[in-house]
Amino acid sequence: MDSLFDFDGPPDRYAVMGNPVSHSKSPQIHQALARQTGQRIVYEAIQVDPGGFSQAVGNFRAAGGKGLNVTVPFKQEAWTYAEERSERAEQAGAVNTLLFLDSGLVRGDNTDGVGMVRDIVLNHGCAISGRRLLILGAGGAVRGVLGPVLAERPARVVIANRTAEKAEILARAFGGNLVMEGCGFDALGDETFDLVINGTAASLHGESLPLPDGILAVHGACYDMMYGLEVNPFLQWGEAQGASRLMDGLGMLVEQAAESFWLWRGVRPDTAPVIASLRGG
Ligand SMILES: NC(=O)c1ccc[n+]([C@@H]2O[C@H](COP(=O)([O-])OP(=O)(O)OC[C@H]3O[C@@H](n4cnc5c(N)ncnc54)[C@H](OP(=O)(O)O)[C@@H]3O)[C@@H](O)[C@H]2O)c1
C-alpha cells in the first residue's frame, strides 16, 4: 500500500490496444524495460471492439493515460486519430505509438520500421547499406518498414507480393531516386539478393511462398517479421537455400517497443537482455 508520504504519486499509465490483444507480449516487454531503467509505469493490454477505437482512446486519456501502443487492426485509425505525426508515421500510413503531449495534442509515430532495421543491423550485425534486398509482401508491415530500410541506402530493393499490383504501387510510392521495383512472385528468378525479408502473413498460416531456387546470393540472409512459430516455412526455405543467417521478428518486436518507450520516457533501454529473456535465455 502507498504510504501517506509517497510524494511520487501513481505510476504513469500506458497500454497496447488491439483486437485480439490477449496474446500480446508488449506488457511483459514494457514492464521489463521499466524495471531495467527504474521508470515507474504500469502497462496493460486493452482489447477494443471494432468501431470502438476513438472512444477507448478517449476513456484512456480521461483516466490519465500517457501513451498507447496500437496494434492490428487499429493502426490506420490511430494514424487518423493523431493530430500531428512523425515523418515515418506519415510515410507508413499507420501509427503504432500515440503520445498524449502536455500541450493536449496527440502525436502519432510508427516505430515498427526502425525496430526492424535496428534488429537486423545492430542486433544481428547484418548490413542493409549497399546490399540487394528482396522484400516479400505489400501490406501494412512492409509499408511501415520501407522508409527506415531505404534510409540505410540499400543498392536495390525489389518488393514481391502475391497481388503484384500492390507491390508495384508501393514501389512507385517509395521509389524516389533508388532502384526499386515491385512485382509478383512469378517475376522472381533472374537476379539474386543479399537479404530476403518476409513481411507477408503466410508463415502465420503455416504456408510456404512460391519462391524460386537460387535467388539468395552466396552468404545471403533471411529475416521473417513473424516470431514464435515452432515451424517457420520461410526460414525453412532459407535454410534449404543455404542462408548464412536465419532471423525471426522477436528482436523487431522488442526494438519497436524500446523505441516507443524512448519516445514516452526519454530513456533508451538496453534491449539485449529483454530479447534474451523472451527467448528463454
Ligand atoms: N515482429 C514484429 O514486431 C511485427 C510487426 C508488424 C508485423 N509483423 C508481422 O508481419 C506480417 C504481415 O503483417 P501486415 O500487418 O502487413 O498484414 P497485412 O497488411 O494483412 O498484409 C498481409 C500481407 O501478406 C500477404 N499474404 C497473406 N497471406 C499470404 C499467403 N498465404 N501467401 C502469400 N502472401 C500472403 C498479403 O498479400 P496480398 O496483398 O496478396 O493479400 C499481404 O502482402 C504478419 O505476420 C505480422 O505478424 C511483425
The ligand as a Gaussian input file, in Angstrom:
#p B3LYP/6-31G(d) Opt

LIG

0 1
 N        7.795000      -8.566000     -35.362000
 C        7.029000      -7.513000     -35.326000
 O        7.163000      -6.640000     -34.459000
 C        5.956000      -7.322000     -36.414000
 C        5.368000      -6.056000     -36.598000
 C        4.384000      -5.905000     -37.601000
 C        4.000000      -7.020000     -38.361000
 N        4.585000      -8.239000     -38.156000
 C        4.177000      -9.414000     -38.990000
 O        4.180000      -9.073000     -40.373000
 C        3.217000      -9.867000     -41.075000
 C        2.378000      -9.031000     -42.040000
 O        1.565000      -8.112000     -41.312000
 P        0.721000      -6.936000     -42.039000
 O        0.241000      -6.041000     -40.934000
 O        1.475000      -6.364000     -43.175000
 O       -0.517000      -7.728000     -42.637000
 P       -1.446000      -7.248000     -43.881000
 O       -1.470000      -5.772000     -44.021000
 O       -2.718000      -8.008000     -43.697000
 O       -0.682000      -7.813000     -45.185000
 C       -0.527000      -9.192000     -45.359000
 C        0.469000      -9.460000     -46.478000
 O        0.720000     -10.864000     -46.509000
 C        0.373000     -11.367000     -47.800000
 N       -0.154000     -12.731000     -47.616000
 C       -1.083000     -13.142000     -46.714000
 N       -1.265000     -14.474000     -46.804000
 C       -0.437000     -14.910000     -47.798000
 C       -0.174000     -16.187000     -48.359000
 N       -0.795000     -17.291000     -47.926000
 N        0.737000     -16.271000     -49.349000
 C        1.364000     -15.168000     -49.811000
 N        1.158000     -13.928000     -49.310000
 C        0.264000     -13.806000     -48.307000
 C       -0.615000     -10.389000     -48.376000
 O       -0.616000     -10.494000     -49.792000
 P       -1.847000      -9.903000     -50.685000
 O       -1.578000      -8.437000     -50.801000
 O       -1.741000     -10.622000     -51.968000
 O       -3.103000     -10.222000     -49.918000
 C       -0.013000      -9.066000     -47.865000
 O        1.096000      -8.671000     -48.631000
 C        2.383000     -10.568000     -40.011000
 O        2.773000     -11.905000     -39.980000
 C        2.750000      -9.850000     -38.718000
 O        2.673000     -10.729000     -37.605000
 C        5.556000      -8.407000     -37.207000

